[in-house]
Amino acid sequence: MAEEEDTPDGEEPKKSKMPLVLGLVLAFAGAAGGFYATWSGMILAETGDSRTESGTEEIKDPFGDIAFVEVDQMIISVNATPERRLLRFRAQLEVPKSQRDAVTKLLPRVVDVLNSYLRALEISDLEDQAALTRLRAQMLRRVQIVTGPDLVNDFLIMEFVVT
């Protein structure tokens, strides 16, 4: 007779798992090599040398060129028809250090613009959850119009309490 096969009818011989294991080992080795190359600075490293002539690292202050000018606290009555509501407000302006004196000189104009804007608000304008973000953007824009676009970088609300 002809040669008989050892496998019963309908079953396929089992495939080897060697390609899967080899693929996983190579993927792991590649990931480890990529991690080491990034961690050691071989790739994606800073191009400039941050060391001084003495060999020590120079620590750069990312906030070295900014100063803050405090806006005096304001208490403003809010348009609430049934009862009297008050808004207690305090803020600071983030400015370049070189422009701090110029912004301090313009502070009365800044307070006037903020006072006018906040007095025009109604209590419904303050009840929304996104109100503080929207009001902050509006006040920053008004302050930048008064002081000039390059004098004030940011507007920080330190206190915003409606009583």
Secondary structure, DSSP 8 states (H G I E B T S, - for coil): -----SS-TT------SHHHHHHHHHHHHHHHHHHHHHHHTSSS--SS--B-TTS-B----TTTTEEEEEEEEEEEEEB-SSS-EEEEEEEEEEEEGGGHHHHHHTHHHHHHHHHHHHHT-BHHHHHSTTHHHHHHHHHHHHHHHHH-TTT--EEEEEEEEE-
